[in-house]
Amino acid sequence: MHINLPEIVSEVSAEFARYEDALVNNRVEVLDELFWTSPLTVRYGATENLYGIEEIRAFRNGRPSAGLARTLRRTVITTYGRDHATAMTEFFRDGSTRTGRQSQTWVRMPEGWRVVAAHVSVVDLA
């Protein structure tokens, strides 16, 4: 297995950037596109556990669209072969002393790269 083939890292990095832009600009249609359309998709959020694309969509459609801006730090994208990847990052919001952490598992599907599992948490770090 080839780890971090440059062209695959570039592909996943571009999709990760699309995801981040959609997230902070509340482009729900892009967020929906980038998550695998399956009842097997899982997203554990800072305050919610979502199972399946329908629960994820309902959450996205119901969340506030203000205050979404954030700064990323220490983003690590690792690819495993040509069809699997993880993306890990820390994030910070202005006015908050808390550190957010986000992890995503990406898989190349016939329709393109999709998040099949995600986890978001926020912690106090010294």
N, C-alpha and C positions, 0 to 999 in steps of 0.2 A: 504494500500500500504506500502511496506517495503522500506525504504530509506537506501541506502548503505549496502546492504547485502554483507558481506565480499567476497564471491566467485564471485559475479557479479562485484564488484569494481576491483577485481583482473583481471577478464577477460577484462574489458574495459581498465584498466591501461596497460595491455599487448598490446592491439591493439593501444592505444595511443602511446606507445613506438615504435611500428612498424611504425606508421605513422611518428613520429618525425625522426626516423632513415632514412626512405625513403625520407623525405623532405630534410634533410641536405646532403644526398648522391645522390640526384636527381634520385632516383629509381622510375621513372614515372609509371612503370607497377604496383608497389605496391600501389602508390598513387591512381591510377585508380581503383585498386581492392577495396581499402578501402572507396571509395566514392560510394554511391548508384547509380546504373546504371539506371537513370531515368531522364526524362525531368523535373521532379519536384525538383530535387536537386538544391540547391542555394549555391553559394559561393561569398560573398562580400569580395573583397581583398582591399589591401591598395590603389590600383589605378584602380581597375576594378570591375564591377558587372557582375557576370557570372550566367546565368540561364540555367540549364540543363547540363547533363553530357557531351554532345558534346562540349559546350563552355568551360567547365572546362578542358576537355582533350586537347583542342586546346591551351588553356593558358599554361598548364603544358608542352606541347611539344614545345612551343615557347619561354619559359623563359630561361634566361641564367643559365648555370649549375655551375657557379663559385660564390663564396661569399655567400653561403647558410648557413654556420655555424652560430650557435647562442647558447645562454645560456638561459635556461628556469628558471623561478622563480615563486613561488607562484601558482603552478599548483593545481587546485581543480577539482577533478573528483567526480561527484555526480550521483548516480544511483537511478532510480525511478522504483521500482519493478524489474523484471528480464529482461526487454526488452527495456528500455529507459535510456539514460544517457546524461549528459553534461560534457564537458571537457573545462576548462578555464585556461589560462596561460598567463603570461607575458614573453616576450623574449627580449634579448639584443644581439646586434652584436658588435664585436670589432670595435673600432674606431667611433662608433656612440654615440651621446648623447641622442638619442631618445629611447623611450620605445615602444615595440610592444605589442599588445594584440591580443589574438586569442581565439575564442570561437567555439566550435563544438557541434552539437547535434548528438548523436549516437543512432541508433535503431538496435535491433537484427532482422535481416532479415533471411529468410531460409538459405541463403548462409553464414551467419555470421554477426558480427557487422559491420555497415556501417555508414559513415557520411552522414546525409541527409541535413544538413545545416551548413555553416561555415561562420565566419566573422573574418577578419584580419584588424587591424588598427594600425597606428603608430602615437604617439603623443609626444610632448615635455612635460615632467613632471619635476617639480622642485624638 
